Amino acid sequence: MIQFVVYIGLLLIGLACFATHAVLPFRIAKHLRQDYPQHWKVIVDTGSGTAAHGPQLWLRMQHVLRSPAIAAIDNAKITRLWRIWRYSQWVAWGCWIAALALQWFSRS
């Protein structure tokens, strides 16, 4: 019974971390738009006079999140959200792999 509870707990924690990883770029973008419009303009501007939108904006935001640009802004709230975004995916995969290992060893 305890293995089942741990297994379900690991799966739910992993799911919550994956959801966090998916939502936080939008929260970071919101803070950038509000607090640092000049930085946001650099992210949105495509260089051809049009603003990025849809998948292009998502790709540009992913590029910014993977670069040292967010840490260089030196805003505690944005940096905290960025760190959570950065590590939440690793925690999620760790939980899911641990759940698979628990399932594998419980059958043996």
N, C-alpha and C positions, 0 to 999 in steps of 0.2 A: 504494500500500500504506500509506503513512504517513497519507494522508487517512482511510483506513478505521480505522486505529488511533485517530486523534484523534477521529473520529466516534463510535466505540464508547465511548471514554473519556469523552467529553462526556455521552453518554447514561447511562452508569453513574454518573458523578458526580452528574448530575441526579437519578437514581433514588435514590441514597444520601441526597441532601439532602432529597428529598420524604419518604423514610422517617424521617429524623431529625426533620423538622417534625411528622410524625404521632406519633412516640413521646415526644418531649420534654414535652408537657403532662402525661403520666402520671408522668414522673420528677419534674417540678416539683410536681405534686400530692402525690406521696409525701413529698417534703421538707417541704412545707407541713404535711401531716398530722402528721409526726413532730416537726418543730422548732417549728412555730407553730400549735398546735391552736386557739388563739383566733381566728386569722385564717381557718383552715380552717372553723371553725364558722360564720363570717360567710358564707363562700362556699356552704356546704351548706344553711344555714338558709333556708327559703323564706318564712318569716314566718307561715305558717299552722300551725306546730307540727309539720310533717313535714319530713324531710330530702329534699333533691333527690337524684335518682338517674337513671341512664341518660342519655338525651338532654338532659334538663333540667340535669343536673350538667355535662355536656359544654359546653352553651351558657353556663352561668354561669362555667365555667373559661375559656372563650374570651374572655368579656367581661373577666375579670380580667387575662388575658394581654395584652389590647390596651389596658389602662388603665395609668396610672403606679403602680399599687399594688405590683407586684412590685419595682420599683426603690426604692420607699419602704421596703420591708422592710430593705434594706441588709444582705443576706446575700450574701457573695461567690459562694458556690456556686450559689445560686438565681439570682442576677443573671447569672452566666455562662451557665447553662442557658437562661435567658430570652433573652439576646442571641443565642445560637446558634439558638434556635427562631425568633426574629424575622427573622434574616437568611438562614436556610437555604432558605426558600421562594424568596427573590429569587435566590440563587445557583443553585438548581435551574432556575428558569425561564430564567435567563441561559444556562446550559449547554444546555438543550434548544433555545432559540432559536438559539444558536450552531451546534448540530448541524444544525438545519434549514437555516440559512444555508450551512453547509458542503455539505450535500447539494444545495441549490439551485445553488450556484456550481460544483459539480463536474460538473453536467449541462450547463452552458452552455459 
